[in-house]
Amino acid sequence: MNKRDLLIGFVIGIFTALLGSYLFVTFFTKFDFATGLQTIKKEGYLGKVITIGTVLDLAVFWILLKRNEELKARGVVLAVIVLAISTLFI
């Protein structure tokens, strides 16, 4: 079950970061999501928006720790690390 829980946490972390990025573009820009994403990518801020989206992972990490699901919480941390490294190349 170790690898499965880690993978579930990783997927939860990636999904939460994407959700956070979606919410940021929707609520804090005057564009709809598709247009806002194209504009952000064109301006070169896509990595920064993804990084802002990972703020929600902090809440998910805390919830998983409170539920004593440490391996899933490690998966969320792994997702944050992968996203941080991938933003270097975007």
C-alpha angles and dihedrals in degrees: 000000000000097000093040093054091046090052092048090052090048092052091046090051094050092046092048091050091051090048090050091050090049092050092048094051092043099047104030102041130058093230131086115251100267095045092042092051092050091048093047091049091048092051091048098245099114094106091051092051091051089050091052088050091059091067088087088060088070091064092046090049091052093048092050091050091050089052090051093243097137097162092054089048088053088053090054090051089049090052091052091050092049091048092048092052092045092053088061089065098042 
